[in-house]
Amino acid sequence: MEELELKTRKFSFTFGVLFGVFSIIFSLMLFSADLQYENGALVQIIPYVLLATAIILAMVQYKKANSGYLNLKHGMKIGSLTAFIGAIIAVLYFYVFANYMQPDFLDNMFEIQKQQAMEANPSLSLEQINQGIEMQKQFAWIFYPAVIFMYTIFGFVVGLITGLIMKKEKSAY
């Protein structure tokens, strides 16, 4: 049983790092195309597609290495841990990006949000919008653990669904 535990960690780590690297590459592509402030649906969906792909590949490789067997418990472990490791890497990269590569990133992001709020809510005064932005700045730190939590939950769900589809248990005989 301990050998199986090591195997799930190994696959989760490998594919979690792979997801983290592809997340960084995607972010650098956005940055090089000057699209780092883009907030469209496609830009938000692509990281989740990358993560789901990494989890599914990790589970397929695990099942191959485990003589074609995969139980639901290991599927959920692989999904959650792969997502957690990838999210840690992505969050660390974002921290470096927002504080060292482009130190004015968050200020620019808040300015864009301010403009969008003014367009969406013309009845709000500039003072009210500024108060809202200042409150967002105070709670910007919550972004880091929130991303890790959301990715881990997403990984758990993908692991659960993929585990249900791919599950093949060893017979008791």
SULBELUR-V960640 format. One record per pair of residues at least 6 apart in sequence whose ideal C-beta (glycine too) atoms are under 6 Angstrom apart, sorted by sequence separation. I is the first residue (numbers start at 0). J is the second residue. D is the distance in Angstrom with one decimal. If there is no record, write none. Layout:
# SULBELUR-V960640
i:I j:J d:D
i:I j:J d:D
This chain:
# SULBELUR-V960640
i:29 j:35 d:5.0
i:62 j:69 d:4.2
i:97 j:104 d:4.6
i:97 j:105 d:5.7
i:116 j:128 d:4.9
i:113 j:128 d:5.7
i:58 j:74 d:5.8
i:61 j:77 d:6.0
i:58 j:77 d:5.4
i:113 j:132 d:5.4
i:57 j:77 d:5.2
i:109 j:132 d:5.2
i:22 j:46 d:5.8
i:54 j:78 d:4.8
i:57 j:81 d:5.2
i:54 j:81 d:5.0
i:21 j:49 d:5.1
i:53 j:81 d:5.8
i:18 j:49 d:5.9
i:18 j:50 d:5.4
i:50 j:82 d:5.9
i:18 j:53 d:3.8
i:17 j:53 d:5.6
i:14 j:53 d:4.5
i:14 j:56 d:5.9
i:14 j:57 d:3.7
i:10 j:57 d:4.6
i:10 j:60 d:5.8
i:10 j:61 d:4.6
i:90 j:143 d:5.1
i:90 j:146 d:5.5
i:90 j:147 d:6.0
i:86 j:146 d:5.9
i:86 j:147 d:4.5
i:86 j:150 d:3.7
i:7 j:73 d:5.3
i:11 j:77 d:5.2
i:15 j:81 d:4.5
i:19 j:85 d:4.6
i:10 j:77 d:6.0
i:14 j:81 d:5.0
i:18 j:85 d:3.5
i:22 j:89 d:4.4
i:82 j:150 d:4.6
i:83 j:151 d:4.7
i:7 j:76 d:5.0
i:11 j:80 d:3.7
i:15 j:84 d:2.8
i:19 j:88 d:2.7
i:23 j:92 d:4.9
i:82 j:151 d:5.1
i:7 j:77 d:5.4
i:11 j:81 d:4.6
i:15 j:85 d:4.4
i:19 j:89 d:5.6
i:12 j:84 d:5.9
i:79 j:151 d:5.6
i:82 j:154 d:2.4
i:81 j:154 d:5.8
i:36 j:111 d:5.7
i:79 j:154 d:4.9
i:78 j:154 d:4.4
i:79 j:155 d:4.5
i:78 j:155 d:5.6
i:78 j:157 d:5.0
i:79 j:158 d:6.0
i:75 j:155 d:5.9
i:78 j:158 d:1.8
i:77 j:158 d:5.7
i:75 j:158 d:4.4
i:74 j:158 d:4.9
i:75 j:159 d:5.3
i:74 j:161 d:6.0
i:75 j:162 d:5.9
i:74 j:162 d:2.3
i:71 j:162 d:4.5
i:71 j:166 d:5.4
i:69 j:165 d:5.3
i:69 j:166 d:5.9
i:69 j:167 d:5.9
i:70 j:168 d:5.3
i:68 j:167 d:5.4
i:54 j:154 d:5.8
i:68 j:169 d:5.2
i:54 j:157 d:4.8
i:58 j:161 d:5.4
i:54 j:158 d:6.0
i:51 j:157 d:5.0
i:55 j:161 d:5.5
i:58 j:165 d:6.0
